[in-house]
Amino acid sequence: EIIEVKGLKCRPCTKIGFSKCPKKHFKCMDDIDEEKIIKLLNG
């Protein structure tokens, strides 16, 4: 399953991603729903 923040206009910033956000907000990671990740990990 792919967990992503949909609707970000800056996505994708590169093919492989950056370790730092060129827009300085890193919403693609910071805005991910933690509950979805927990449910996925707990199966």
N, CA, C and O of each residue as an XYZ file, in Angstrom:
172
protein
N       0.855     -1.186      0.000
C       0.000      0.000      0.000
C       0.895      1.241      0.000
O       1.930      1.271      0.665
N       0.493      2.239     -0.736
C       1.224      3.505     -0.788
C       0.525      4.505      0.114
O      -0.671      4.758     -0.026
N       1.277      5.065      1.032
C       0.744      6.120      1.895
C       1.357      7.420      1.426
O       2.578      7.570      1.399
N       0.507      8.354      1.059
C       0.990      9.625      0.526
C       0.018     10.739      0.866
O      -1.139     10.493      1.207
N       0.500     11.951      0.768
C      -0.345     13.128      0.926
C      -0.785     13.515     -0.479
O       0.021     13.970     -1.290
N      -2.048     13.332     -0.752
C      -2.559     13.620     -2.094
C      -2.819     15.112     -2.263
O      -3.140     15.814     -1.304
N      -2.676     15.579     -3.491
C      -3.026     16.950     -3.813
C      -1.923     17.974     -3.626
O      -2.162     19.172     -3.779
N      -0.713     17.524     -3.295
C       0.381     18.486     -3.172
C       0.841     18.897     -4.567
O       1.170     18.041     -5.390
N       0.865     20.169     -4.831
C       1.255     20.648     -6.156
C       2.755     20.526     -6.394
O       3.206     20.575     -7.539
N       3.523     20.369     -5.335
C       4.978     20.283     -5.477
C       5.463     18.839     -5.637
O       6.667     18.611     -5.754
N       4.569     17.880     -5.643
C       4.952     16.476     -5.782
C       4.995     16.059     -7.223
O       4.173     16.538     -8.004
N       5.887     15.209     -7.623
C       7.105     14.850     -6.907
C       8.167     15.926     -7.110
O       8.223     16.558     -8.165
N       8.999     16.131     -6.106
C      10.029     17.172     -6.253
C      11.204     16.653     -7.080
O      11.898     17.442     -7.721
N      11.437     15.342     -7.074
C      12.439     14.709     -7.943
C      12.031     13.263     -8.142
O      11.076     12.794     -7.523
N      12.737     12.562     -8.990
C      12.467     11.139     -9.178
C      12.795     10.335     -7.932
O      12.100      9.373     -7.607
N      13.854     10.728     -7.235
C      14.302      9.946     -6.080
C      14.049     10.639     -4.756
O      14.257     10.036     -3.704
N      13.608     11.881     -4.775
C      13.339     12.621     -3.545
C      14.587     13.299     -2.998
O      15.715     12.903     -3.293
N      14.363     14.295     -2.223
C      15.439     15.028     -1.569
C      15.403     14.730     -0.078
O      14.360     14.359      0.459
N      16.533     14.891      0.586
C      16.527     14.779      2.045
C      16.072     16.092      2.678
O      15.696     16.129      3.849
N      16.109     17.164      1.893
C      15.605     18.467      2.336
C      14.588     18.952      1.314
O      14.733     18.712      0.115
N      13.568     19.630      1.793
C      12.506     20.117      0.915
C      12.944     21.414      0.225
O      13.323     22.371      0.899
N      12.895     21.454     -1.113
C      13.253     22.690     -1.810
C      12.256     23.819     -1.546
O      12.586     24.988     -1.746
N      11.041     23.486     -1.100
C      10.025     24.497     -0.778
C      10.061     24.891      0.695
O       9.355     25.810      1.111
N      10.877     24.202      1.481
C      11.089     24.478      2.908
C       9.914     24.103      3.814
O       9.859     24.561      4.955
N       8.962     23.269      3.330
C       7.849     22.883      4.209
C       7.764     21.377      4.449
O       7.207     20.967      5.467
N       8.281     20.553      3.574
C       8.344     19.087      3.694
C       6.977     18.475      4.000
O       6.880     17.507      4.754
N       5.920     19.045      3.411
C       4.553     18.569      3.662
C       4.334     17.135      3.210
O       3.487     16.437      3.768
N       5.080     16.682      2.212
C       4.905     15.310      1.730
C       5.194     14.292      2.828
O       4.687     13.171      2.779
N       5.999     14.666      3.813
C       6.273     13.779      4.945
C       5.563     14.237      6.216
O       5.000     13.418      6.942
N       5.586     15.526      6.484
C       5.014     16.043      7.734
C       3.500     15.887      7.817
O       2.960     15.778      8.918
N       2.806     15.872      6.692
C       1.343     15.810      6.700
C       0.782     14.398      6.523
O      -0.427     14.231      6.365
N       1.643     13.386      6.547
C       1.163     12.004      6.429
C       0.351     11.652      7.677
O       0.723     12.009      8.795
N      -0.751     10.953      7.471
C      -1.642     10.538      8.559
C      -0.988      9.415      9.375
O      -0.852      8.290      8.893
N      -0.590      9.725     10.596
C       0.094      8.750     11.445
C      -0.773      7.535     11.739
O      -0.260      6.421     11.846
N      -2.066      7.733     11.868
C      -2.971      6.610     12.149
C      -2.952      5.598     11.008
O      -3.014      4.393     11.251
N      -2.867      6.072      9.775
C      -2.791      5.158      8.628
C      -1.527      4.312      8.700
O      -1.557      3.117      8.407
N      -0.429      4.926      9.085
C       0.838      4.206      9.187
C       0.756      3.159     10.291
O       1.195      2.024     10.103
N       0.205      3.525     11.428
C       0.070      2.586     12.550
C      -0.805      1.402     12.152
O      -0.465      0.256     12.445
N      -1.923      1.665     11.490
C      -2.811      0.582     11.049
C      -2.102     -0.333     10.064
O      -2.249     -1.553     10.132
N      -1.331      0.248      9.144
C      -0.613     -0.550      8.160
C       0.438     -1.431      8.842
O       0.578     -2.606      8.500
N       1.163     -0.876      9.788
C       2.201     -1.637     10.485
C       1.622     -2.732     11.374
O       2.222     -3.797     11.519
N       0.468     -2.479     11.964
C      -0.159     -3.470     12.838
C      -0.934     -4.527     12.071
O      -1.387     -5.521     12.638
N      -1.078     -4.293     10.767
C      -1.694     -5.256      9.884
C      -3.124     -5.510     10.144
O      -3.745     -6.314      9.449
